[in-house]
Amino acid sequence: MPEAPTTEPERWRPSQVVPASEAERRLAAFQGALRAAGLAGAVIVQSTDLYYLTGMVQDAHLVVPASGE
């Protein structure tokens, strides 16, 4: 009996790199929205949101304080 392929499924990869300046602008805007809502910060876990805010695709969590880094 033939063996099943052992290759991993292909993961989604972005077609374009988000410039660092754009990611910084997005994070600053998000932090402004957190402050406006009276929140101390947020934990981002959804991969689409991680990509939007950082420009990177990875399995991770992102802690975003309302102020600072």
Phi, psi and omega in degrees: 000133181291147180282148177288149178300145182253012180284146177284152177296148181290133178267151177295136177233138179294149180276340180225150177273135177277123179299146181303321180298324178289318177298319178295320178297317180296316179297317179298318178295320178296317178298320176299319178294322177298314179298316180299328179274357180076024180262148179280336181172187181210153174248121181259125182236341184281131187299325178295318178292321176299316179296316181298317185277335184242338184079012181237149176249113178197160175278109185198174170237147180235123175262121182243110176284156179294332178222149178085195181253000000 
